[in-house]
Every structure is written in C-alpha cells, then in structure tokens.
C-alpha cells in the first residue's frame, strides 16, 4: 500500500523470504548489522536530489530546482528487491518491524542511472 503523509510517499515492505546459507552441510549465520545511515547526492541539471537510508527506512527527495524528474526509490529487504516507487517531490519506504533494509537504490528520473547505499 502506498500512503502519502506530509508529502512523502511511504511503503511498508514485508520480508518475503528469509535467506540462510549452507556450505558443506554447515549453516552459516551472520551477526545483525549495526544501524547506520548514509546519503547519496543525485543532483543533475541545476536540480538537487538526495537519497538517504538506514536499516529501517529509506528516502529519496527533490531538494530544489525546476527539473521535471521524480524522486525514485527501491530497496532490498531480506534478499527481496522491491518495485521502483516514485513521486514528484519525495518517496519513503519503511521496513516493517523485524525486517532490515540491506540496499537502497535512489535516482532522480525514470531513465537516470541509480546510486545505491549498502547496509550489509
């Protein structure tokens, strides 16, 4: 469900799969990653766009300028990549309780390349 709140599109992502690895019959587990946030600069043609994410939420937003592009965002949660979501000004995705964002992908137009933020 896509819900607009205070100008930010929000999408709750539920973990669709739990990934476990086995090597020679031995299960390999990883320790939970520490929470940290990071940003990326997506600015182009005189317009300022930015992306931010940590383990629980991700945002892409247009800070200023008159470009016609949208803020675009998708995330990977527990190994599952979401669809792209976009909005003329800002988009936000929150991971549901117990899930963790592993990677967020941010871009400033449909045909632009994206920048990602890794949390693993």
Secondary structure, DSSP 8 states (H G I E B T S, - for coil): -EEEETTEEEEEE-------EEETTEEE---------EEEE--BTTBEEEEEE-SSEEEEEEEE------EEEEEEETTEE---EEESSEEEEEE-TT--EEEEEEESSTTS--EEEE--
